[in-house]
């Protein structure tokens, strides 16, 4: 699970250097899915995307408005953080690909009021990225995530010196925009009310449960891109159980046997990622996220 980022506000004075008793902080993510388009975080609504044929459509003036707002905020926050935690990595806000890719690229080409060039990416060590690939089949999930990361790598500045931090990802949570259901809900025969995604129709990947899909992402997306002939510089990866506790369409046909204090939980259906009695990731999912599950 991802610890929510610490958003730095404009400091009144440089913060005090931490004492030896302070907790070490490895990284700061500056902002999180900023409401850049005055709609659904930094992702345009599905109606707006459809109207623009699923292509980037913000005007140069809108992009400049983003740079003028986020750039100085990023620089101020980074300066304050580095004065207190000089070893900490600084990451841009978590953005949803591919919608925010041109915005991140524009940070390297800003201009001040006098027309002088400013590269705001000089303040960061990496780029925060949120991945919610379509996962009706594991093959589609791998192809979608790989394509998004390669596209971003082609546009993000200075990736020879900076890294991607995938600060949120989940293999089935973001298919709302194309009308597909969010949840793994099939059995091995492709019938509803199970706990699998579907097998690829061409036999490239079988039906998988959530743990299997997570392992496939670790292996076939992250590890493969890191070691490709033209590698994508991926640093940390955080699994985010975005849709884990809500009802899903499979609930009418699936019964769970979790119990608390010896009593079965009646009339309860969850998506099968978190144990509802403890809030913890189920053991097989936790092992897959950590990369220690069975291959």
Secondary structure, 3 states (H helix, E strand, C coil): CCCCCCCCCCCCCCCCCCCCCCCCCCEEECCECCCCCCCCCCCCCHHHHHHCCCCCCCCHHHHHHHHHHHHHHHHHHHHHHHHHCCCCEEECCEEECCCCHHHHHHHHHEECCCCCEECHHHHCCEEEEEECCCCCEHHHHHHHHHHHHHHHHHHCCCCCCCEEEEEEECCCCCHHHHCCCCCCCECCCCCECCCECECCCCCCCCCCCHHHHHHHHHHHHHHHHHCCCCCCCEEEEEECCCCCCCCCHHHHCCCCCCEECCEECCCCCCCCCECCCCCCECHHHHHHHHCCCCC
